[in-house]
Amino acid sequence: MSEDVLFEIDGHVATITLNRPQKLNAVTPEMADAIVAAVRECNDSDTIRCVVVTGAGEKSFCAGSDIRELDTYETPWQFRNRPDYCDAIRALLKPSIAAVNGYCFGGGLETAMSCDIRIASDNAQFAAPEIKLGWIGGGGMATYLAHSIGASNAALMIMTGDPVPAERALAWNLVSEVVPQAKLLQRAKEIATTIASRAPIAAETAKLNLKAAFTMPLEKAIEYERDLQTICFATEDAREGRVAFKEKRAPTFRRR
């Protein structure tokens, strides 16, 4: 881990905090390595059931990659094959929530969109500003924006690079909720705790199912969903759920 990336576990909820507020939580290569390590720990854990990703301070969730670090790559090919923090977040097997405070720009926006659920503070701003510097996003920017907010709005963001405020992001379905800054992390952890109380294997397969909904043809996606349902139905947790329902009590799920 790095002091610029904090990793905490509280019960079944892990929190990854980008902790470089003096630089708007811009990500360095060292931080990217730390995010990769945090994700690996989350995936390997039977205890962690949901992950919150956020940024330290009030100004910024993440301003993307630290521009000053980009020239340290000796070749464009080395840059292309660097350990990528957006790829790491996408590799999470557990459900994930982005608690977006302040600037959510470039790779920060891609990081937030790589999470399953996005909650924004009322001062949040979202932008794909790479075009202002001569390039475009490379962590899923166009794909995620097109799926989230539609082709025209995605083009507006990517081709102008201009920021979008939280309320417009909510109207465009880029985020699920907008809350006061002071209540952002609390609200994200409330949702995470709720998800963590559900059957963990079912939550993880639901995540796979949602990915399939975007990448598979309709009939194949439904077939895959039925296969995932069958896998869940065969687990001890599903059996516990049925027994608890009959006994009119809360189930105790064990990720088995």
BAVOZA-815043 format. One record per residue (C-alpha): x, y, z; residue number from 1; residue in one letter. Coordinates in nm, 3 decimals. Layout:
N
{{X,Y,Z},NUM,a}
...
***
This chain:
256
{{0.000,0.000,0.000},1,m}
{{0.090,0.368,-0.033},2,s}
{{0.021,0.650,0.212},3,e}
{{-0.160,0.811,-0.081},4,d}
{{-0.411,0.524,-0.095},5,v}
{{-0.589,0.425,0.227},6,l}
{{-0.752,0.086,0.270},7,f}
{{-0.992,0.020,0.557},8,e}
{{-1.226,-0.266,0.645},9,i}
{{-1.530,-0.215,0.867},10,d}
{{-1.730,-0.534,0.906},11,g}
{{-1.809,-0.657,0.556},12,h}
{{-1.740,-0.320,0.386},13,v}
{{-1.398,-0.213,0.256},14,a}
{{-1.317,0.149,0.170},15,t}
{{-1.047,0.253,-0.077},16,i}
{{-0.963,0.623,-0.033},17,t}
{{-0.744,0.817,-0.273},18,l}
{{-0.548,1.022,-0.021},19,n}
{{-0.367,1.296,-0.208},20,r}
{{-0.603,1.591,-0.160},21,p}
{{-0.330,1.853,-0.206},22,q}
{{-0.308,1.730,-0.570},23,k}
{{-0.684,1.673,-0.611},24,l}
{{-0.621,1.299,-0.564},25,n}
{{-0.450,1.273,-0.902},26,a}
{{-0.318,0.920,-0.940},27,v}
{{0.054,0.842,-0.961},28,t}
{{0.199,0.507,-1.076},29,p}
{{0.267,0.421,-0.711},30,e}
{{-0.099,0.488,-0.627},31,m}
{{-0.211,0.275,-0.921},32,a}
{{-0.004,-0.015,-0.782},33,d}
{{-0.164,0.037,-0.440},34,a}
{{-0.514,0.031,-0.590},35,i}
{{-0.429,-0.293,-0.771},36,v}
{{-0.312,-0.441,-0.438},37,a}
{{-0.626,-0.324,-0.256},38,a}
{{-0.849,-0.481,-0.520},39,v}
{{-0.656,-0.806,-0.496},40,r}
{{-0.713,-0.812,-0.119},41,e}
{{-1.085,-0.746,-0.166},42,c}
{{-1.117,-1.025,-0.420},43,n}
{{-0.926,-1.273,-0.202},44,d}
{{-1.130,-1.200,0.109},45,s}
{{-1.433,-1.403,0.219},46,d}
{{-1.515,-1.128,0.468},47,t}
{{-1.536,-0.827,0.234},48,i}
{{-1.871,-0.813,0.057},49,r}
{{-1.888,-0.457,-0.078},50,c}
{{-1.629,-0.188,-0.161},51,v}
{{-1.660,0.191,-0.141},52,v}
{{-1.421,0.403,-0.348},53,v}
{{-1.381,0.770,-0.258},54,t}
{{-1.136,1.060,-0.244},55,g}
{{-0.995,1.244,0.056},56,a}
{{-1.082,1.608,0.115},57,g}
{{-1.374,1.819,0.000},58,e}
{{-1.248,1.934,-0.339},59,k}
{{-1.191,1.620,-0.542},60,s}
{{-1.281,1.255,-0.584},61,f}
{{-1.003,1.213,-0.840},62,c}
{{-0.866,1.446,-1.106},63,a}
{{-0.738,1.151,-1.310},64,g}
{{-0.376,1.057,-1.371},65,s}
{{-0.107,1.296,-1.252},66,d}
{{-0.011,1.471,-1.577},67,i}
{{0.341,1.536,-1.448},68,r}
{{0.401,1.162,-1.421},69,e}
{{0.301,1.077,-1.778},70,l}
{{0.634,1.179,-1.927},71,d}
{{0.813,0.924,-1.707},72,t}
{{0.704,0.647,-1.944},73,y}
{{0.985,0.590,-2.192},74,e}
{{0.760,0.498,-2.486},75,t}
{{0.390,0.524,-2.577},76,p}
{{0.381,0.142,-2.571},77,w}
{{0.502,0.138,-2.211},78,q}
{{0.229,0.390,-2.130},79,f}
{{-0.025,0.166,-2.307},80,r}
{{0.069,-0.136,-2.095},81,n}
{{0.102,0.035,-1.756},82,r}
{{-0.090,-0.106,-1.454},83,p}
{{-0.417,0.084,-1.483},84,d}
{{-0.625,0.182,-1.181},85,y}
{{-0.951,0.182,-1.383},86,c}
{{-0.879,-0.174,-1.496},87,d}
{{-0.820,-0.264,-1.131},88,a}
{{-1.156,-0.128,-1.019},89,i}
{{-1.327,-0.312,-1.304},90,r}
{{-1.158,-0.631,-1.184},91,a}
{{-1.335,-0.613,-0.847},92,l}
{{-1.545,-0.925,-0.794},93,l}
{{-1.742,-0.761,-0.513},94,k}
{{-2.010,-0.493,-0.566},95,p}
{{-1.860,-0.143,-0.564},96,s}
{{-1.985,0.208,-0.490},97,i}
{{-1.817,0.533,-0.594},98,a}
{{-1.871,0.814,-0.343},99,a}
{{-1.791,1.110,-0.566},100,v}
{{-1.692,1.431,-0.389},101,n}
{{-1.588,1.733,-0.596},102,g}
{{-1.388,1.697,-0.916},103,y}
{{-1.436,1.368,-1.101},104,c}
{{-1.224,1.426,-1.410},105,f}
{{-1.054,1.207,-1.669},106,g}
{{-0.934,0.884,-1.514},107,g}
{{-1.131,0.981,-1.203},108,g}
{{-1.451,0.973,-1.405},109,l}
{{-1.349,0.640,-1.556},110,e}
{{-1.280,0.509,-1.205},111,t}
{{-1.625,0.617,-1.086},112,a}
{{-1.790,0.464,-1.392},113,m}
{{-1.600,0.140,-1.331},114,s}
{{-1.791,0.109,-1.003},115,c}
{{-2.136,-0.050,-1.002},116,d}
{{-2.313,0.238,-0.824},117,i}
{{-2.229,0.609,-0.816},118,r}
{{-2.337,0.852,-0.543},119,i}
{{-2.237,1.218,-0.580},120,a}
{{-2.206,1.511,-0.342},121,s}
{{-2.386,1.828,-0.441},122,d}
{{-2.053,1.994,-0.529},123,n}
{{-1.942,1.714,-0.764},124,a}
{{-1.838,1.791,-1.121},125,q}
{{-1.778,1.539,-1.397},126,f}
{{-1.558,1.588,-1.702},127,a}
{{-1.366,1.411,-1.978},128,a}
{{-1.105,1.687,-2.022},129,p}
{{-0.837,1.489,-2.208},130,e}
{{-0.925,1.653,-2.540},131,i}
{{-0.809,1.987,-2.398},132,k}
{{-0.458,1.839,-2.367},133,l}
{{-0.449,1.662,-2.702},134,g}
{{-0.570,1.308,-2.636},135,w}
{{-0.878,1.111,-2.530},136,i}
{{-0.961,0.887,-2.236},137,g}
{{-0.834,0.530,-2.242},138,g}
{{-1.000,0.365,-1.943},139,g}
{{-1.344,0.305,-2.089},140,g}
{{-1.453,0.667,-2.116},141,m}
{{-1.654,0.653,-2.440},142,a}
{{-1.809,0.313,-2.373},143,t}
{{-1.922,0.393,-2.021},144,y}
{{-2.050,0.740,-2.105},145,l}
{{-2.243,0.619,-2.410},146,a}
{{-2.409,0.346,-2.204},147,h}
{{-2.481,0.579,-1.911},148,s}
{{-2.590,0.907,-2.065},149,i}
{{-2.653,0.838,-2.435},150,g}
{{-2.457,0.911,-2.749},151,a}
{{-2.525,1.285,-2.776},152,s}
{{-2.445,1.367,-2.414},153,n}
{{-2.138,1.143,-2.427},154,a}
{{-2.017,1.327,-2.739},155,a}
{{-2.079,1.662,-2.570},156,l}
{{-1.864,1.567,-2.273},157,m}
{{-1.584,1.396,-2.467},158,i}
{{-1.561,1.649,-2.751},159,m}
{{-1.575,1.966,-2.538},160,t}
{{-1.405,1.841,-2.224},161,g}
{{-1.624,2.078,-2.022},162,d}
{{-1.750,1.982,-1.674},163,p}
{{-2.104,1.871,-1.592},164,v}
{{-2.247,1.960,-1.248},165,p}
{{-2.395,1.701,-1.012},166,a}
{{-2.762,1.777,-1.078},167,e}
{{-2.718,1.744,-1.454},168,r}
{{-2.523,1.421,-1.400},169,a}
{{-2.822,1.294,-1.201},170,l}
{{-3.067,1.396,-1.475},171,a}
{{-2.846,1.219,-1.730},172,w}
{{-2.834,0.899,-1.516},173,n}
{{-2.459,0.925,-1.468},174,l}
{{-2.515,0.897,-1.091},175,v}
{{-2.792,0.740,-0.883},176,s}
{{-2.819,1.003,-0.608},177,e}
{{-2.694,1.349,-0.517},178,v}
{{-2.656,1.420,-0.146},179,v}
{{-2.503,1.699,0.064},180,p}
{{-2.125,1.676,0.087},181,q}
{{-2.135,1.611,0.462},182,a}
{{-2.356,1.305,0.415},183,k}
{{-2.186,1.153,0.110},184,l}
{{-1.968,0.887,0.272},185,l}
{{-2.238,0.801,0.523},186,q}
{{-2.488,0.743,0.244},187,r}
{{-2.242,0.535,0.039},188,a}
{{-2.166,0.317,0.340},189,k}
{{-2.537,0.277,0.414},190,e}
{{-2.588,0.134,0.067},191,i}
{{-2.274,-0.078,0.100},192,a}
{{-2.395,-0.218,0.433},193,t}
{{-2.730,-0.307,0.279},194,t}
{{-2.561,-0.489,-0.008},195,i}
{{-2.324,-0.662,0.234},196,a}
{{-2.626,-0.797,0.426},197,s}
{{-2.751,-0.980,0.116},198,r}
{{-2.629,-1.321,0.002},199,a}
{{-2.268,-1.253,-0.109},200,p}
{{-2.251,-1.508,-0.391},201,i}
{{-2.581,-1.379,-0.527},202,a}
{{-2.450,-1.020,-0.515},203,a}
{{-2.132,-1.118,-0.699},204,e}
{{-2.324,-1.311,-0.965},205,t}
{{-2.563,-1.017,-1.000},206,a}
{{-2.258,-0.805,-1.086},207,k}
{{-2.156,-1.057,-1.354},208,l}
{{-2.512,-1.061,-1.482},209,n}
{{-2.523,-0.684,-1.521},210,l}
{{-2.197,-0.687,-1.716},211,k}
{{-2.343,-0.953,-1.945},212,a}
{{-2.649,-0.736,-2.007},213,a}
{{-2.419,-0.483,-2.178},214,f}
{{-2.196,-0.723,-2.367},215,t}
{{-2.413,-1.016,-2.479},216,m}
{{-2.698,-1.044,-2.730},217,p}
{{-3.040,-1.058,-2.563},218,l}
{{-3.106,-1.432,-2.582},219,e}
{{-2.752,-1.520,-2.473},220,k}
{{-2.773,-1.275,-2.183},221,a}
{{-3.097,-1.433,-2.062},222,i}
{{-2.948,-1.781,-2.096},223,e}
{{-2.643,-1.670,-1.898},224,y}
{{-2.868,-1.516,-1.633},225,e}
{{-3.051,-1.847,-1.594},226,r}
{{-2.720,-2.029,-1.553},227,d}
{{-2.613,-1.781,-1.285},228,l}
{{-2.946,-1.821,-1.110},229,q}
{{-2.898,-2.198,-1.104},230,t}
{{-2.550,-2.160,-0.955},231,i}
{{-2.687,-1.934,-0.681},232,c}
{{-2.981,-2.166,-0.615},233,f}
{{-2.738,-2.452,-0.544},234,a}
{{-2.548,-2.263,-0.271},235,t}
{{-2.580,-2.310,0.103},236,e}
{{-2.680,-1.944,0.130},237,d}
{{-2.980,-1.998,-0.097},238,a}
{{-3.085,-2.295,0.114},239,r}
{{-3.044,-2.079,0.425},240,e}
{{-3.258,-1.809,0.262},241,g}
{{-3.541,-2.051,0.197},242,r}
{{-3.525,-2.195,0.548},243,v}
{{-3.515,-1.847,0.705},244,a}
{{-3.818,-1.745,0.500},245,f}
{{-4.015,-2.045,0.624},246,k}
{{-3.905,-1.982,0.982},247,e}
{{-3.984,-1.609,0.953},248,k}
{{-3.636,-1.495,1.061},249,r}
{{-3.346,-1.304,0.910},250,a}
{{-3.108,-1.531,0.714},251,p}
{{-2.742,-1.572,0.808},252,t}
{{-2.537,-1.581,0.491},253,f}
{{-2.185,-1.732,0.491},254,r}
{{-2.074,-1.698,0.126},255,r}
{{-2.103,-2.071,0.072},256,r}
***
